[in-house]
Amino acid sequence: MKAKPSQGRRLIALLKRRQYTHREMLQASESCSPWKRVKEALKPDEQVVIGKRGEWTTWRVVSASNWTA
């Protein structure tokens, strides 16, 4: 039986697909501070990219690949 991924890893999987605002991150997790969980669970080759969507701050996770490394 496979272990369930941590809250941070589940959020990172979502953030790799598209950018999320703070509200969307709160709705997607059980944690009251999902950005803290994301920063704790980042692997060495991953980083958080903070951007803007209108007036809202968005988060996205990108990882190094053969093209960027």
N, C-alpha and C positions, 0 to 999 in steps of 0.2 A: 504494500500500500504506500502510495506516494504522500509525502508530507505537504500540507497546505502552505502555499507561499505566504510570506509576511505581508502586512498591510502596505508597507513601503514598496515591495516588489510588485504587488497588484496595481498600485497607483502608477508606478514607473511603466508598466506594460500599457496602461491607458495613455500616459503622456508621450509614449513613443509613437502612438498612432496619430494624435492630434494635440493641439494646444488647448489647455484648460484655464479658465479663470479661477480665482480663489473660491468663488461660490460653487462652481462646478466640481472643484476638488472636494469641497466639504460635502456636497451631495453624493459623491462617488465613494466615500469612505466612511468607516465607523469612527475614525479618530477625530478629535476636535482640533488637531493641528497636523493636517496631512502634509504640509510642506516640510515639517520637521521629520516626519517619517520618510519622505522621499530623500532628503539629504542624508539620513542615517543609512539608507539601503542602497545608495549609489555604488556601483562597481568602479574600480579605478579608471576604466576606459569610457565612462559615461559622465555627462555633465548636464546641468540644467541651463536652459536658455530662457531668459526672461524677456518678454516682448510686450507689445500693446495691441489691443483690439478695441479701437475707439478710445474710450477713456479708461478701460479696464486693463489691469496687468494680467498677462497670461504666462503660463509655465509650459515648457516643453522639454523633454529629455532627448538628447542625441548621444549616440555612441560612435566611437571611432570605428572606421571600416578600413579595408585595404586601400580605398581611394583617399581617405583623409589621414591615415596614420603615416 
